[in-house]
Amino acid sequence: MNPYLKNVKRIEFSVTHRCRSQCAHCSLGADRVAGELPPGAAVAALEAAASLSALESVLTIGGEPLLCVPTVCAVHQRAEALGIPRRQLVTSGCFTHDKALREHTADQLEVSGVNEILLSVDAFHTEYLPLAEQYSFARALCQAGLGSVTALHPAWIKGPGSGDPYDVKTSACLSRFEPLHLPVGEGNRVFPGGNARIYLSDYFQRTPLDTGFQCGTAPCTGRLDAPTALAVDPDGSVRVCGFTIGNLHQKPMAEILKGYNPMGRPLMRALLERGLSGLTAAAREAGIEVSAGDYFSPCELCRAVAHQLK
């Protein structure tokens, strides 16, 4: 086992970045990549990761992942066979105008092994996607026997009960689903990345970045030398946090994971040893110009550097 990867418990598959929406809060924004993960490549990557670490969860996400139903189903079927206990799907439910196809897809998911479906319902999605279609898919999931594993998954500016116009509209959207008796999960808070950085910038305060910031101290992150999650993008890129460490179209997942050594990568090493100031200095030495004043958070700056390395 690669000692740097001994703590990995989760793998996330962005099966496609295609989507019918252009949500103002989308974290992808212009950083979408072309391509779709084929079922075979995704399953092989899952198997390799599972052989190196005791995975506890797998996630399929997008874009809109249900534009690639075969890959989503293949991942969850294999995850169930491997004994991975938590098998999640995040979807808007808007992947077709065809009612029969929505119902057929719900039936496919029912036998796929997915055991947690998070339906993205909020003010941002309804600016571009019909709430009636989302409701129709939620109803199809319930009819397929998946109601007990489906929850509404809203994005909030401040949170439920706030007077923010987006949050008020989100609460109204969620109320439309009450006849289905689906639980409302915690969802997530919009953060200043992707489209939100452009269209919702007034909601975020730009403050001087802490140059002493250390890798792994931000919420929902881990150190690059002890990550808890891996990610695979539609173009086959394999990532640890924001850093690409290989590509499935160039090397098998097993080789990528076996060869992972953050201390052998100058920018990763600089971040681990010297924090944010070390990363910015190493980036400049590598010809990557970044200005801390342009970013809302250390993580955003780090992702910008990693994106230019890709």
Backbone torsions as a table, in degrees:
resi	resn	phi	psi	omega
1	MET	NA	138.8	174.0
2	ASN	-69.0	119.0	-175.5
3	PRO	-61.7	-25.4	179.0
4	TYR	-71.1	-19.1	-174.2
5	LEU	-111.0	13.2	-175.2
6	LYS	-67.6	-18.9	-178.3
7	ASN	-96.6	2.9	-177.7
8	VAL	-67.2	124.5	-179.6
9	LYS	-123.2	-5.1	-171.5
10	ARG	-145.8	144.6	172.9
11	ILE	-133.2	135.2	-176.2
12	GLU	-117.7	127.5	179.5
13	PHE	-109.8	112.4	169.0
14	SER	-87.2	95.0	-168.7
15	VAL	-73.1	-26.2	174.9
16	THR	-159.2	152.0	172.7
17	HIS	-100.7	1.2	175.6
18	ARG	-67.4	148.2	-178.5
19	CYS	-164.5	150.2	178.4
20	ARG	-82.4	-7.8	-173.4
21	SER	-108.2	171.7	174.0
22	GLN	-137.7	50.5	-170.4
23	CYS	-55.5	139.1	-179.3
24	ALA	-65.2	-23.6	-176.3
25	HIS	-97.6	1.2	-172.1
26	CYS	-59.3	129.7	-178.3
27	SER	-75.3	-16.4	-179.7
28	LEU	-77.6	-48.7	-177.5
29	GLY	57.9	-129.9	-178.9
30	ALA	-81.9	-6.2	-175.9
31	ASP	-85.9	38.2	177.9
32	ARG	-83.8	144.6	177.1
33	VAL	-112.6	152.2	179.8
34	ALA	-78.5	168.2	174.6
35	GLY	96.5	169.2	176.7
36	GLU	-139.2	142.8	177.7
37	LEU	-73.2	119.1	175.5
38	PRO	-68.4	150.9	-179.6
39	PRO	-54.8	-44.8	-177.2
40	GLY	-62.5	-42.2	-179.4
41	ALA	-66.5	-40.4	-180.0
42	ALA	-65.5	-44.2	-179.4
43	VAL	-65.0	-42.2	178.9
44	ALA	-62.1	-40.0	178.3
45	ALA	-65.2	-41.1	178.0
46	LEU	-61.8	-45.6	-179.1
47	GLU	-62.1	-41.2	-179.7
48	ALA	-65.3	-43.3	179.3
49	ALA	-64.6	-40.6	-179.0
50	ALA	-67.5	-27.5	-179.8
51	SER	-75.5	-19.4	-177.4
52	LEU	-99.9	-18.8	-175.6
53	SER	-152.5	152.7	179.6
54	ALA	-81.8	87.6	-177.7
55	LEU	-65.8	140.1	177.8
56	GLU	-109.4	-19.6	-179.7
57	SER	-153.2	151.8	175.1
58	VAL	-135.1	140.9	-177.6
59	LEU	-128.2	135.8	168.8
60	THR	-112.9	132.3	-172.5
61	ILE	-149.1	178.2	178.6
62	GLY	-137.0	-146.1	16.9
63	GLY	34.3	-151.6	175.6
64	GLU	-108.8	102.4	-174.1
65	PRO	-63.4	-25.3	-177.9
66	LEU	-79.2	6.0	164.2
67	LEU	-78.0	-8.0	179.0
68	CYS	-132.4	59.8	-175.3
69	VAL	-57.0	-42.3	-179.3
70	PRO	-57.2	-39.8	179.5
71	THR	-68.9	-44.7	179.3
72	VAL	-57.6	-49.1	-177.8
73	CYS	-66.0	-40.4	-179.8
74	ALA	-62.4	-41.8	179.9
75	VAL	-62.2	-46.5	-176.2
76	HIS	-72.9	-33.7	176.0
77	GLN	-62.6	-44.3	-179.4
78	ARG	-70.7	-37.5	178.5
79	ALA	-61.3	-41.1	177.7
80	GLU	-64.0	-43.3	180.0
81	ALA	-63.3	-31.7	179.7
82	LEU	-81.7	-5.2	178.6
83	GLY	80.3	20.9	177.4
84	ILE	-75.7	117.9	-167.6
85	PRO	-70.9	-34.8	-175.3
86	ARG	-110.0	119.1	-173.8
87	ARG	-129.1	100.6	-168.0
88	GLN	-107.0	149.0	173.0
89	LEU	-133.2	129.0	172.4
90	VAL	-110.2	123.8	-176.4
91	THR	-146.7	151.3	171.8
92	SER	-83.0	-18.0	-175.9
93	GLY	82.4	-1.4	-178.2
94	CYS	-107.5	86.8	-179.1
95	PHE	-127.0	-5.5	178.3
96	THR	-160.3	153.9	172.7
97	HIS	-91.3	-5.0	-173.0
98	ASP	-88.5	113.3	-178.5
99	LYS	-59.8	-41.8	-179.1
100	ALA	-63.7	-38.2	179.0
101	LEU	-68.9	-37.3	175.9
102	ARG	-58.4	-45.4	-178.4
103	GLU	-67.4	-39.1	178.4
104	HIS	-64.8	-40.5	179.0
105	THR	-63.7	-40.3	176.8
106	ALA	-60.3	-40.9	177.8
107	ASP	-64.7	-39.4	177.7
108	GLN	-62.8	-41.4	179.5
109	LEU	-65.7	-33.7	-177.8
110	GLU	-61.9	-33.2	-179.7
111	VAL	-97.7	1.6	-174.7
112	SER	-80.7	-22.4	-176.4
113	GLY	101.5	-6.0	175.9
114	VAL	-61.8	136.3	-179.0
115	ASN	-128.6	15.5	173.4
116	GLU	-155.7	110.9	-179.9
117	ILE	-112.6	121.3	-178.9
118	LEU	-108.4	112.8	-175.2
119	LEU	-97.0	115.7	-174.8
120	SER	-77.7	99.4	179.9
121	VAL	-122.2	117.8	179.6
122	ASP	-168.8	178.7	-177.0
123	ALA	-62.3	-32.9	-175.8
124	PHE	-69.9	-45.0	179.8
125	HIS	-66.2	-37.5	-175.8
126	THR	-74.5	-6.7	172.4
127	GLU	-69.8	-22.5	-176.8
128	TYR	-126.7	-23.6	-174.4
129	LEU	-115.2	138.9	-178.8
130	PRO	-68.1	124.9	177.6
131	LEU	-61.2	-30.8	179.2
132	ALA	-63.1	-36.7	177.6
133	GLU	-68.1	-40.2	178.2
134	GLN	-62.9	-42.7	178.9
135	TYR	-63.8	-41.5	-179.4
136	SER	-61.1	-40.8	179.4
137	PHE	-70.7	-39.4	177.2
138	ALA	-60.2	-41.0	178.0
139	ARG	-65.2	-39.7	178.1
140	ALA	-62.9	-38.6	177.1
141	LEU	-62.4	-42.6	178.7
142	CYS	-63.5	-42.3	-179.2
143	GLN	-67.2	-27.2	178.8
144	ALA	-83.2	-0.8	179.1
145	GLY	91.9	15.7	-176.7
146	LEU	-105.9	7.8	-179.0
147	GLY	-59.0	-34.2	-177.2
148	SER	-72.9	-14.2	180.0
149	VAL	-115.3	10.6	-178.7
150	THR	-108.5	136.5	176.6
151	ALA	-137.8	150.7	174.6
152	LEU	-79.0	139.8	-169.0
153	HIS	-130.9	79.8	-175.1
154	PRO	-81.9	156.7	169.6
155	ALA	-103.4	132.3	-177.4
156	TRP	-117.4	151.3	169.1
157	ILE	-81.0	-54.8	179.4
158	LYS	-115.0	-35.8	179.3
159	GLY	139.3	167.8	179.7
160	PRO	-61.6	139.6	179.5
161	GLY	90.5	-8.6	178.9
162	SER	-77.4	161.8	179.5
163	GLY	-89.7	4.7	179.4
164	ASP	-60.7	135.4	-176.8
165	PRO	-56.0	-40.8	177.9
166	TYR	-63.4	-43.3	-178.5
167	ASP	-67.3	-37.1	177.0
168	VAL	-62.5	-43.6	179.3
169	LYS	-67.0	-38.2	177.7
170	THR	-60.7	-44.5	178.6
171	SER	-60.2	-38.6	178.2
172	ALA	-65.9	-40.2	177.7
173	CYS	-61.8	-44.9	-178.6
174	LEU	-62.7	-35.3	-178.6
175	SER	-64.5	-25.0	179.2
176	ARG	-65.6	-19.6	-177.2
177	PHE	-94.3	2.0	-176.4
178	GLU	-56.7	-35.4	178.8
179	PRO	-60.0	-21.3	-179.1
180	LEU	-88.3	-10.6	177.5
181	HIS	58.0	37.6	176.8
182	LEU	-87.5	139.4	177.5
183	PRO	-69.9	154.0	174.6
184	VAL	-104.4	117.2	179.4
185	GLY	-76.9	178.0	178.7
186	GLU	-64.3	-27.1	-176.7
187	GLY	66.1	-147.3	178.1
188	ASN	-148.1	166.5	177.0
189	ARG	-98.2	138.9	177.9
190	VAL	-65.9	133.1	177.9
191	PHE	-120.2	157.2	-173.2
192	PRO	-77.1	76.4	176.0
193	GLY	-143.2	159.5	178.1
194	GLY	58.2	-133.3	179.5
195	ASN	-62.7	-35.6	-177.3
196	ALA	-60.8	-31.8	179.1
197	ARG	-63.7	-28.7	-177.6
198	ILE	-93.2	-53.0	-169.5
199	TYR	-90.0	-17.1	-177.9
200	LEU	-123.7	23.5	-173.7
201	SER	-62.2	-26.7	-179.8
202	ASP	-65.6	-17.6	-179.5
203	TYR	-83.2	-10.2	-173.9
204	PHE	-119.2	141.0	179.7
205	GLN	-99.6	125.5	178.0
206	ARG	-88.3	118.3	179.1
207	THR	-121.1	157.1	179.5
208	PRO	-56.4	134.1	-179.2
209	LEU	-73.7	146.3	177.1
210	ASP	-78.0	107.2	-177.4
211	THR	-68.4	-14.8	177.0
212	GLY	-88.8	4.9	-179.3
213	PHE	-55.1	134.9	-178.8
214	GLN	-110.7	143.6	179.3
215	CYS	-55.4	132.3	175.0
216	GLY	91.6	-0.4	-178.2
217	THR	-92.6	-12.9	178.0
218	ALA	-77.8	152.3	178.2
219	PRO	-57.2	144.1	175.8
220	CYS	63.6	24.0	177.2
221	THR	-127.0	166.6	175.3
222	GLY	-138.0	162.3	177.8
223	ARG	-66.5	147.1	-179.4
224	LEU	-66.4	-21.3	177.7
225	ASP	-96.0	4.7	176.3
226	ALA	-154.5	53.8	-176.2
227	PRO	-67.2	152.1	175.9
228	THR	-106.1	-6.2	-177.7
229	ALA	-144.8	151.3	172.6
230	LEU	-120.0	155.5	177.9
231	ALA	-133.8	145.4	176.9
232	VAL	-125.9	128.7	-177.1
233	ASP	-97.7	166.7	-176.8
234	PRO	-58.2	-29.5	-179.3
235	ASP	-85.9	6.5	179.3
236	GLY	93.1	-3.3	178.9
237	SER	-64.8	137.0	175.7
238	VAL	-108.0	129.3	-175.1
239	ARG	-122.8	148.2	161.9
240	VAL	-112.1	113.9	-170.5
241	CYS	53.8	-125.4	-178.6
242	GLY	-90.9	-4.6	-173.9
243	PHE	-92.5	126.2	175.4
244	THR	-76.7	129.3	-177.5
245	ILE	-115.1	2.2	179.2
246	GLY	164.8	177.7	-179.6
247	ASN	-140.0	132.9	-176.9
248	LEU	-63.9	-21.9	179.0
249	HIS	-81.7	-8.8	180.0
250	GLN	-112.6	-32.3	179.8
251	LYS	-144.0	148.5	172.7
252	PRO	-64.2	152.1	-179.4
253	MET	-55.4	-40.3	-178.2
254	ALA	-58.8	-41.0	179.3
255	GLU	-69.0	-40.3	179.6
256	ILE	-60.1	-46.0	-177.3
257	LEU	-71.7	-37.6	179.0
258	LYS	-62.6	-36.6	-175.8
259	GLY	-89.4	1.2	-176.6
260	TYR	-67.5	122.3	179.2
261	ASN	-147.5	94.5	-176.9
262	PRO	-62.6	-26.4	-179.9
263	MET	-74.3	-13.5	176.6
264	GLY	-93.3	2.6	178.5
265	ARG	-113.2	115.4	-170.0
266	PRO	-53.5	-43.7	-177.0
267	LEU	-73.2	-38.5	175.8
268	MET	-62.4	-44.3	-179.1
269	ARG	-62.8	-41.8	179.7
270	ALA	-61.7	-41.8	178.9
271	LEU	-64.9	-43.2	-178.9
272	LEU	-66.7	-40.2	-173.8
273	GLU	-88.7	-31.7	-172.6
274	ARG	-127.1	9.7	175.7
275	GLY	68.8	-157.6	-174.7
276	LEU	-63.5	-38.9	179.7
277	SER	-64.2	-36.9	177.3
278	GLY	-67.0	-38.7	178.6
279	LEU	-64.0	-46.5	-177.8
280	THR	-65.0	-36.9	178.3
281	ALA	-66.9	-44.3	179.5
282	ALA	-66.6	-34.4	178.5
283	ALA	-64.0	-43.4	179.0
284	ARG	-63.6	-39.3	177.5
285	GLU	-62.7	-28.7	179.5
286	ALA	-89.4	5.1	178.5
287	GLY	84.7	15.3	178.7
288	ILE	-104.4	113.0	-178.1
289	GLU	-91.3	123.1	175.6
290	VAL	-134.6	145.3	176.7
291	SER	-121.2	121.2	-176.1
292	ALA	-56.9	-29.2	-178.7
293	GLY	-69.2	-11.2	-179.0
294	ASP	-87.4	-3.5	-170.6
295	TYR	-123.0	149.5	-179.5
296	PHE	-82.5	-23.8	-175.4
297	SER	-150.8	158.9	174.7
298	PRO	-58.1	-37.4	-179.4
299	CYS	-64.4	-37.4	179.2
300	GLU	-65.4	-42.3	177.2
301	LEU	-61.9	-44.8	-178.9
302	CYS	-61.0	-43.7	179.3
303	ARG	-63.8	-36.3	179.3
304	ALA	-64.3	-41.0	177.1
305	VAL	-64.6	-47.1	-178.5
306	ALA	-62.1	-36.4	-179.4
307	HIS	-64.4	-36.7	179.7
308	GLN	-73.9	-19.8	176.6
309	LEU	-77.6	-25.3	-170.9
310	LYS	-61.2	NA	NA
